[in-house]
Amino acid sequence: MNIGIIDYKMGNLASLKNSFEKIGKEAKIVTNADEIRACDKLVLPGVGGFGDAISHLEEENFIEPIHEYVKTGNDLLGVCLGMQLLFNSSDESKESKGLGLINGGVIKFDKEKAGHQIKIPHMGWNKLVKKDSKIFSGLSNEIYLYFVHSYYVECEEKYVIGKTHYGYDFVSAVNHENIYGLQPHPEKSHDDGLKILKNFIEN
């Protein structure tokens, strides 16, 4: 099986690659469209800003190959910013258009809505309450995972497979057909994070 991690200069590639090695899987850092086409499973990581990320994806000529890859039916996993890029737009960079693979948008945490009880960014361990999904197979209904983000996804409930509470409930995991998104970092989330990556690859 060919596992690819997209390198568009915005992700923590080494940590993800090491995490796959811990579960006995070799992942390749993908640097061009031909390598994307050869993948059976594909991960879109991301750390940083939405606008910069889309610009880098465009500069590296990754956007159309990602769309073509999804049409093959093979699985794509977006992690943290990579999850947010799956959607149409983000308030972080209103002039930038997302990948549009799942309908929805990205908004910033609202301190007023949370009663001013939260700090931004949301950083550290928090609980993800899951729905049934192959990427959560064998895990408890409540999973503690590691988060670092200031923005989160808003989308239709039919795409939601996980929520987390930070002042209020927000979407922390999504699935649409062969496309998955995780707001937390599985590569920083110890055994449960590794189990999620293993499920993504094996199921």
C-alpha positions as CSV (number, residue, x, y, z in Angstrom):
1,M,0.0,0.0,0.0
2,N,1.3,3.5,-0.9
3,I,0.7,6.0,1.8
4,G,1.4,9.7,0.9
5,I,1.8,12.8,3.0
6,I,1.5,15.9,1.0
7,D,4.4,18.3,1.3
8,Y,3.2,21.9,0.6
9,K,5.6,23.5,3.1
10,M,2.8,23.9,5.8
11,G,2.8,20.6,7.7
12,N,4.6,18.7,10.4
13,L,5.6,16.0,8.0
14,A,8.3,14.2,10.1
15,S,5.9,13.6,13.1
16,L,3.3,12.1,10.8
17,K,5.8,10.0,9.0
18,N,7.2,8.7,12.3
19,S,3.7,8.0,13.6
20,F,3.0,5.7,10.6
21,E,6.3,4.0,11.2
22,K,5.2,3.3,14.8
23,I,2.3,1.3,13.5
24,G,4.5,-0.5,11.0
25,K,3.5,1.4,7.9
26,E,5.8,3.3,5.6
27,A,4.6,6.7,4.4
28,K,6.1,8.7,1.6
29,I,6.4,12.5,1.5
30,V,4.6,13.5,-1.7
31,T,6.1,16.4,-3.6
32,N,4.3,16.3,-7.0
33,A,1.1,15.3,-8.8
34,D,2.4,12.0,-10.2
35,E,3.2,10.8,-6.6
36,I,-0.4,11.7,-5.5
37,R,-1.8,9.6,-8.3
38,A,0.2,6.6,-7.1
39,C,-1.1,6.8,-3.5
40,D,-3.7,4.4,-2.0
41,K,-4.1,6.6,1.1
42,L,-3.4,10.3,1.2
43,V,-2.9,12.7,4.2
44,L,-3.2,16.4,3.9
45,P,-1.4,17.9,7.0
46,G,-1.3,21.6,8.0
47,V,0.1,24.0,10.5
48,G,-0.3,27.8,10.0
49,G,-2.7,30.0,8.2
50,F,-5.5,29.1,5.7
51,G,-4.6,31.7,3.1
52,D,-0.9,30.8,3.0
53,A,-1.8,27.1,2.8
54,I,-4.0,27.5,-0.2
55,S,-1.4,29.7,-1.9
56,H,1.3,27.0,-1.3
57,L,-1.0,24.3,-2.6
58,E,-1.6,26.4,-5.8
59,E,2.1,27.1,-6.2
60,E,3.0,23.4,-5.8
61,N,0.2,22.5,-8.4
62,F,-1.5,20.2,-5.9
63,I,-5.1,21.4,-6.0
64,E,-6.3,19.7,-9.2
65,P,-4.4,16.4,-8.4
66,I,-6.1,16.3,-5.0
67,H,-9.5,16.7,-6.6
68,E,-8.6,14.0,-9.1
69,Y,-7.4,11.7,-6.3
70,V,-10.6,12.0,-4.4
71,K,-12.6,11.0,-7.5
72,T,-10.7,7.7,-7.6
73,G,-12.4,6.7,-4.4
74,N,-9.2,6.3,-2.4
75,D,-9.2,7.8,1.1
76,L,-8.0,11.3,2.0
77,L,-7.4,12.5,5.6
78,G,-7.0,16.2,6.4
79,V,-5.4,16.9,9.8
80,C,-5.8,20.2,11.7
81,L,-5.4,23.0,9.1
82,G,-5.5,20.2,6.5
83,M,-9.1,19.4,7.7
84,Q,-10.1,23.1,7.4
85,L,-8.7,23.3,3.8
86,L,-11.2,20.6,2.8
87,F,-14.0,23.1,3.0
88,N,-15.1,26.1,0.9
89,S,-13.8,29.1,2.8
90,S,-12.4,30.4,6.1
91,D,-12.9,33.7,8.0
92,E,-9.1,33.6,8.6
93,S,-8.6,34.5,4.9
94,K,-11.8,35.6,3.3
95,E,-10.2,36.2,-0.1
96,S,-9.0,32.6,-0.3
97,K,-11.0,29.7,-1.7
98,G,-10.7,26.4,0.0
99,L,-10.6,23.0,-1.7
100,G,-14.4,22.7,-1.6
101,L,-14.4,18.9,-1.1
102,I,-16.9,19.2,1.7
103,N,-19.5,22.0,1.9
104,G,-19.0,24.3,4.9
105,G,-16.8,27.1,6.2
106,V,-14.2,27.8,8.9
107,I,-14.8,30.4,11.7
108,K,-12.8,31.6,14.7
109,F,-13.6,30.7,18.3
110,D,-16.0,33.2,19.8
111,K,-15.0,34.3,23.4
112,E,-18.3,36.0,23.9
113,K,-20.3,32.9,22.9
114,A,-18.1,30.9,25.4
115,G,-18.7,33.4,28.2
116,H,-15.1,34.7,27.9
117,Q,-14.0,31.4,29.6
118,I,-11.6,30.3,26.9
119,K,-8.2,31.2,25.6
120,I,-7.4,31.4,21.9
121,P,-5.8,29.3,20.5
122,H,-7.4,26.2,21.9
123,M,-4.3,24.3,22.9
124,G,-3.8,21.0,24.7
125,W,-5.6,17.7,25.4
126,N,-9.4,17.6,25.0
127,K,-12.1,15.1,24.6
128,L,-13.6,14.2,21.2
129,V,-17.0,12.6,21.4
130,K,-17.2,10.3,18.4
131,K,-19.9,8.9,16.2
132,D,-19.6,5.6,14.4
133,S,-16.8,5.7,11.8
134,K,-14.2,3.4,10.5
135,I,-11.4,5.7,11.7
136,F,-12.7,5.4,15.3
137,S,-13.1,1.6,15.2
138,G,-12.1,0.0,18.5
139,L,-11.9,3.3,20.4
140,S,-14.1,4.4,23.3
141,N,-16.9,6.9,22.7
142,E,-14.9,9.7,24.3
143,I,-11.3,10.0,23.1
144,Y,-8.7,12.4,24.5
145,L,-6.6,14.0,21.7
146,Y,-4.2,16.9,21.3
147,F,-5.5,20.2,19.8
148,V,-3.8,23.4,18.6
149,H,-6.1,25.8,16.7
150,S,-7.9,29.1,16.7
151,Y,-10.5,28.3,14.0
152,Y,-12.9,25.4,13.6
153,V,-15.3,24.0,10.9
154,E,-19.0,24.7,10.6
155,C,-20.9,22.3,8.4
156,E,-24.0,20.2,8.0
157,E,-24.5,17.6,10.7
158,K,-24.5,14.8,8.2
159,Y,-20.7,15.3,7.8
160,V,-20.0,15.3,11.5
161,I,-18.4,12.2,13.1
162,G,-16.9,14.0,16.2
163,K,-17.4,17.0,18.4
164,T,-15.4,18.6,21.2
165,H,-16.4,21.1,23.9
166,Y,-14.3,24.3,24.3
167,G,-16.6,26.9,25.8
168,Y,-19.2,25.4,23.5
169,D,-19.4,22.3,21.3
170,F,-17.6,22.5,17.9
171,V,-17.0,20.1,15.1
172,S,-13.7,18.2,15.5
173,A,-14.0,15.3,13.0
174,V,-15.8,15.0,9.7
175,N,-16.4,12.4,7.0
176,H,-17.9,12.7,3.5
177,E,-17.6,9.6,1.4
178,N,-13.9,8.8,1.1
179,I,-12.8,12.2,2.7
180,Y,-12.0,12.4,6.4
181,G,-11.0,15.4,8.6
182,L,-9.6,15.6,12.1
183,Q,-9.1,18.9,13.9
184,P,-6.8,17.3,16.6
185,H,-3.4,16.0,15.8
186,P,-3.3,12.2,15.8
187,E,0.5,12.2,15.5
188,K,0.6,14.1,18.9
189,S,-2.1,12.0,20.6
190,H,-0.2,8.9,21.7
191,D,-1.9,5.5,21.5
192,D,-5.4,6.7,20.5
193,G,-4.0,8.9,17.8
194,L,-1.9,6.0,16.4
195,K,-5.1,3.8,16.5
196,I,-6.9,6.4,14.4
197,L,-4.1,6.4,11.8
198,K,-4.0,2.6,11.8
199,N,-7.8,2.5,11.2
200,F,-7.5,5.0,8.4
201,I,-4.9,2.9,6.6
202,E,-6.4,-0.6,7.3
203,N,-10.1,-0.1,7.1
